[in-house]
Amino acid sequence: MDQQTIFLTILGMLLVTYVPRLMPLWVLTSRSLPNVVIAWLRYVPVAVLAAMLWPVLVIQNDHVDLSLNNIFLWAAIPTLLIAWKTRSLFGSVIVGMGVVAISRLVMGV
């Protein structure tokens, strides 16, 4: 590829990536959002995180694994409870790592 094609490709990727991110900022800077929209937007990070984590937790070796041997799924339960109750990232990480470590020690995985 020549340099012009590479440059135009990078420029096109920049436009496709950043214009959709900047459009809401440009449109909404002078307006205030209704409280319903603000409340709804608070759930977006949780929904995205859940959508990213769920396949990792339940899919093992290319099939759904809800068995007792899936230590990551079982470690997620107390981790979610700690995160929900304490809202502490550090505490949640420690609990999750601890449950996985203890499960591996006990189960010999």
N, C-alpha and C positions, 0 to 999 in steps of 0.2 A: 504494500500500500504506500502511496505517496503521502507526504506530510500534510497536504491540503485535505485529503480525505480523512486522515486521522484527526486533524484539527476540527473539521466540520462534524465528525462523529462525536467528539468530546463536547463540542458546543451544543449539539442536538441533545445529548444525554443530560447536559446541564439544564437546558430549557425544560425538558420533560420531567426532570427531578425537582427543580426548585420553583418553577412557576406554580404548580399546584399547591405547594407549601406557602408561597407568598401571597397568593390570591386572597385567601381568607384574611390575612393580616391587612392587606390593602383595603379590602371591602369593609371589614369590621372595626377598623381603628376609630372611626368617628361615631360608631353606634354602640349601644349597650345591649347585651343579650338578655332575653327574658330569663327569669329565675328557673323556669322549667328546663330550658336548654342548658343552663349552667349545671343544674343538678344532674341532668342526663349525661353531660360530658364528663362528670366525675367518675362514671362507670366505665368509660372507654379504656383506661389503662388496665383495669382489672379484667375486663373482657379479653383484651389482647393478650395479657399474660396467661390467662386460663386457656385461650386457644393455642398458645404456643406450648404450654406445659402438658396439656392433656395427652397428646399423642406420645410424648416422651414417657409419661407415667404408665400408660396402659399398653403400649405396643412393645413387645419384646420378641426378637427373632422373627419379625415380619408377621406376627399375629397378635391378636388381643389377648392379654394375659391378666386376668383378674384373680389369679390364684394366690395362695399364701406364700408362694415362693417369690412373688414380685415385691421385693423389699422396698423399691422406690415408691410404689403406690401406697404401701402401708406406712412408709415414713412421711408421706405427704399429709396424711390425716392429722397426726399431732402437730405437724409443722403449721398447717393451716389454722388449727385451733389456737395455737400460740400467737400466730400472726394476727388473727382476728381479735383475740382478747387483749393482747398487749400492744399491738401495732408497732412492734419492735422488729426491725429488720435483723439486727444482730442476734436477738433472742431466737428468732425463727430459723436463722441459718445454723445457729448452734444446736438447736433441737433437731433439725433435719439431719445434720451431719452426725449427731450423736446417735440418733435412731438407726441410721444406715450402718454406722460403725458397729453398734451393738448387735444389730441383726446379722451382719456379716460374721461377727465373732461367734455368735450363738449357732447360726446355721452353717457356718463353714463355707460360705460362698466367696 
